[in-house]
Amino acid sequence: MSKKGAIEKELVKLHREKKDLEKAYIESNMRFPIGSKVKLTFKPDEIDRLPAKEVYAIVKGYKLIWDDEVRPILAKLTKSGAAHKTAQECGQWWRCPVVEQVLA
């Protein structure tokens, strides 16, 4: 085996190990089980004159952020109770919400 092949093999092994460690870290630090219904409470924003708001969502997964923060990936629920097809990371909403699990 060439030196380049050995290095590539080692890189693949390390990448797989990194993914396994990330998965274990996320599983040990997730706040809600995947599939849970959660309520997001947005605080009022006086600068943009936005009122307080509550949104319901389903936890679709989790993402590990560069500063070791585990953020939920959420799909908003429609008025009928169905989840939107698209899900987004919780931190992408510009007004940081308070997230709590809804026990049904």
C-alpha positions as MATLAB code, in Angstrom:
seq = 'MSKKGAIEKELVKLHREKKDLEKAYIESNMRFPIGSKVKLTFKPDEIDRLPAKEVYAIVKGYKLIWDDEVRPILAKLTKSGAAHKTAQECGQWWRCPVVEQVLA';
ca = [
       0.000    0.000    0.000;
       1.306    3.417   -0.886;
       1.888    6.131    1.668;
      -1.004    8.166    0.228;
      -3.354    5.164    0.515;
      -2.340    4.591    4.138;
      -2.969    8.258    4.988;
      -6.381    8.214    3.276;
      -7.329    5.036    5.127;
      -6.343    6.633    8.438;
      -8.354    9.781    7.582;
     -11.462    7.706    6.850;
     -11.008    5.867   10.157;
     -10.620    9.139   12.099;
     -13.618   10.705   10.346;
     -15.786    7.695   11.278;
     -14.538    7.882   14.872;
     -15.345   11.622   14.993;
     -18.905   10.969   13.770;
     -19.378    8.237   16.392;
     -18.132   10.554   19.165;
     -20.408   13.388   17.972;
     -23.400   11.033   17.949;
     -22.631    9.818   21.486;
     -22.198   13.425   22.706;
     -25.509   14.492   21.159;
     -27.346   11.489   22.629;
     -26.023   12.254   26.113;
     -26.837   15.985   25.904;
     -30.182   16.194   24.090;
     -32.921   17.887   26.101;
     -35.946   16.132   24.586;
     -36.405   12.767   22.877;
     -36.642   12.859   19.086;
     -40.316   12.983   18.110;
     -41.316   15.019   21.179;
     -43.790   17.862   20.869;
     -42.342   21.104   22.229;
     -43.654   24.618   22.790;
     -41.462   27.571   21.837;
     -42.263   30.787   23.670;
     -40.855   33.866   21.982;
     -40.423   36.884   24.238;
     -41.798   40.221   23.020;
     -39.370   42.300   20.997;
     -39.784   46.014   21.720;
     -37.333   47.130   19.034;
     -39.254   45.487   16.196;
     -42.591   45.810   18.043;
     -43.294   42.093   17.923;
     -45.624   40.569   20.520;
     -44.934   37.483   22.568;
     -45.739   34.357   20.596;
     -46.074   30.619   21.150;
     -45.253   28.079   18.446;
     -45.521   24.299   18.650;
     -43.008   22.011   16.958;
     -41.751   18.440   16.771;
     -38.119   17.545   17.518;
     -36.737   15.968   14.319;
     -33.126   15.591   15.448;
     -30.160   17.416   16.918;
     -27.112   19.217   15.592;
     -23.768   19.764   17.285;
     -22.591   23.373   16.978;
     -18.932   24.443   16.959;
     -18.993   25.547   20.621;
     -20.213   22.086   21.776;
     -23.815   23.277   21.994;
     -26.423   20.679   21.069;
     -29.324   22.384   19.249;
     -32.618   20.731   18.372;
     -33.789   20.588   14.770;
     -37.491   21.407   14.850;
     -40.388   21.164   12.419;
     -43.175   23.638   13.166;
     -46.663   22.234   13.572;
     -49.514   23.537   11.451;
     -52.905   24.428   12.915;
     -54.113   20.942   11.968;
     -51.294   19.413   14.049;
     -49.233   18.099   11.132;
     -45.509   18.805   11.025;
     -44.087   20.921    8.210;
     -41.918   18.999    5.770;
     -39.000   21.358    6.347;
     -37.234   21.459    9.682;
     -34.728   24.001   10.885;
     -32.225   24.349   13.641;
     -33.639   26.060   16.725;
     -30.895   28.695   16.816;
     -31.789   29.926   13.338;
     -34.822   31.745   14.668;
     -33.631   35.258   15.344;
     -35.625   35.763   18.532;
     -34.317   33.136   20.944;
     -37.276   31.175   22.313;
     -37.830   29.378   25.574;
     -38.314   25.705   24.662;
     -40.288   23.316   26.858;
     -41.679   19.851   26.274;
     -45.430   19.435   25.907;
     -46.673   16.307   27.599;
     -49.634   14.882   25.738;
];
